[in-house]
Every structure is written in structure tokens, then in C-alpha cells.
Amino acid sequence: MKTCLLLLFILSTLIGSAGEKSNFANQTIDIGLVVTDIEKSLQFYKEVVGFQEKDGFKVSGKFPKLVGLTDGTELNIHVLRLGDENSSTKLKLMQVAGKKPTRIVKQPYIHSTAGFSYLTLFVNNVEKVISRAKKYGYQPYAQSPQVLPEGLPQDICLLMLKDPDGNFVEIVGPLTKTLQKKQ
């Protein structure tokens, strides 16, 4: 009888933990990005990368300082989305006029500094992004785009761009025509 009760207890614990529901209310994340020139950054993320701007918002009063967001400076947040759904990934851009100027960290490689180093965006047409980037004065970084390394899909390439503040933005999608010819 004790063995049977112990077995039932163990089974109920295993079943309970296996069926445990995720604590995440949304399956995407929002990313906040402080920039030094909001207009240039909005142009890059909307016109080059393809985000859509949605309703932004302000955070003012005592709140930004109370929760440790700013030194008391108001935030004017521009919300960019990868789609129209409320659950779409959101990039929140803000230029903050704090008591100290925003510092740009020059980063030649993603491992040069600790912290968030790059955004990865999956697209249907890499050439479209390259064309828009060049139109707005941005060039592919290093020798990108390149076919993914061996062991990964060979019909996919990675284009590396840098935004106006030098942040890495990976664009991943189907091979460009030039890369297709090389294969």
C-alpha cells in the first residue's frame, strides 16, 4: 500500500511538472534601443530594415527615475514592429536627453563588448534590404553577405549591417543572385 501511494505521488509530481504552463504571457520580446539621433535611426530601421512604426508613448514624471530607467529624464519612445499583430516583435527606439550625453560604444566585432551585441532579423529577400541600405548610404559590413557556414543551410545567407550608432544588425534570408552564381 505504501509503495502504491509513493508511486502515485511520484507520478502526480511528474505529470504536474510536465504540464506546467509557461509564465510568459507573450512569445516574443520587446527590445529597447537608446540612440543618438532618433531621425537617422528611425530612417534606418524603417526604410532600410523594414520595420513599421506604430503608436509610441511617453514616460514622464517621477516614474523613469523611480524604476531606474533614467536620471529623471522623460522618455519619448518610438515603437517599431515586425508586422501588424500585437504579438509582433517590437523595437523601441528612444533618444534620451539625460544629464550626461549618450555614449556610443565602438564595436568592431560582436565579442568586443559584453551585453546585447546584435539583432537578427529573418527576411524573405536579402537583396531588397541591400538595395534599400545602399539607397540610404549604408554598406554591407565586412565581406557580407555570405552563405552560412558548412553544416548550416547552404541556401541561406547572412548580411551584416551597422545602424547609425554602430549596432550590429544581422539580416538572414535566401541567397542573393550573386551568391547563387558562386555556388
N, C-alpha and C positions, 0 to 999 in steps of 0.2 A: 504494500500500500504506500509506504514512504517513497519507494523507488518510482512508483507511478506518479505520485504528486510532484516529486522532483523533476521527472521527465516533462510533465505538463507545464511546470514553472519555466523550465529552460525553453521549451517550445514556444510558450506565450511571449517570453522575452525576445527570442529571435524573430518571431513574427511581428511583434510590436516595433522592434527597431528597423526591420526591413521595410515596413510600411510607413515609416516615419516621413511625414511631409516636409518638404523644404521650407525653410524660413524666409526664402526670397520671394518677395511679392512681385518681382519683375525679373525676367530672364536676361535683361541687358543692363548695362551700366551707363551712367552719365559721367562724362569727363569734363572737368573744369580746366580751362587753359587761360592763364593770365598772359596778356600780350602787351607789346609796347606801342603798337599802332593799330587801333581797332579797325580802321578803314582798310588798311593793307591786308590784315588778317581775314576780315570778312570777305574781301575780294578773293583771296587765295582759297579759302575753304568753300566758298560758294561757286565761284566762276571756274576755278581750276579743278578742284576735287569733286564738286557736285553736290555738296550739302544744300539743303533748303532751309531758309531762315523761317522760324515760327515765332510766335509771341514770346518776347523776352520778359524780363521782370527786373525790378529794383529791390535791393535790400538796403534799408537805411535805418536811421535811428541808432539805438544802442545795440541792437541785435548783432551786427557784424563783429563788434568788439567782444561782446559777452560770450560768443561761441568760439572766438579765436580766429575768425576769418580774416579780419583786417585790424589795423591800428585805430579803427573808428571811422575809417573812410567808407563812404557809400559805395555800393556796387551797382553797376548798370550791366546786367547780364543779357547777352545776345544768345538765343538758343537756336542751334542748328541741328537739323535732323537728317537721318539717312532714310527718309520715307515719310509717309503721311500718318502712320499709325501712332497712337500714344505710346506704344511699347517700343517704337524705333529707338535706336541708339541716338543719344543726344550729346553734342559737343557744345559746351557753354563757354563762350568767349567773353572776356572782360578786360578792359584796360583800367587799371586802378591808379588813381592819383593819390597815392599814400604819402606819408610824411617823408619817406625815403624813396628815391626813384627805383623802379623795377629794374632788376639786374638781369642781363642776358648772359647765359652760360654758353660759352663757345664749346661746341662738342663735335670733334672731328669724326668720332665713332660712337656707336650706341653704348659701348662699355666705358667711355671716358668719364662719365659721372654716374653716381648712384641715383636711383629714383626712376620714375617713369621715363622711358627713353624714346618711345616711338608709338605711333598709331599704325595699325594695319587695317586697310580698307580693301575689301574684295569687290572687284568691278567686272562688268561684262565686256568692256572694251578699253584696254590699256592705251591704245593709240589715241583714243578720244581725249584721255587725260593728258597725254604728252602734247597733243596739239594745243589744248587749252593752256597748258603750262607755258609753252613757248610764246603763245599769244600775249601772255601777261608778264613775260620776262623771266620765267623760271626755267632752268635747265635740269635735266636728269642729274642726280648726284652720282659722282664717281663714274663707273662704266655701266651704269644701269640704263635700260632694263637688261636683265639676264634671265636665261632659263633656270628654273630651280635646280639645285644640285642633284646628282645621281641618288637614286633611292626615293626621290620625291617625283610627283607627276611631271613628265617632260613636256607636257602641252600647256604648262603654266609658266608665267614669268613674273619677276618682281621688278618694279620700277621704284627707285628711291628718289624722293623729293625732299626739299627742306622748305619749311614755311618761312614767312618774313622774319621770324625770330630765331631761325636756325633749328627748329624742332624737326626731327625725322618723321616723314610720312611715307609708309610703305604702301604701294599700290600693287595688288596682286590680281592677276587675271590671265586670260588667254594670251598666247604668244602674239607678238606683233608680227606684221608681214616680214620685216627684216629678219627676225629670229626664226620664223618658219623657213625662210630660204636657206639659212645656215644649217638647218638640220638635215 
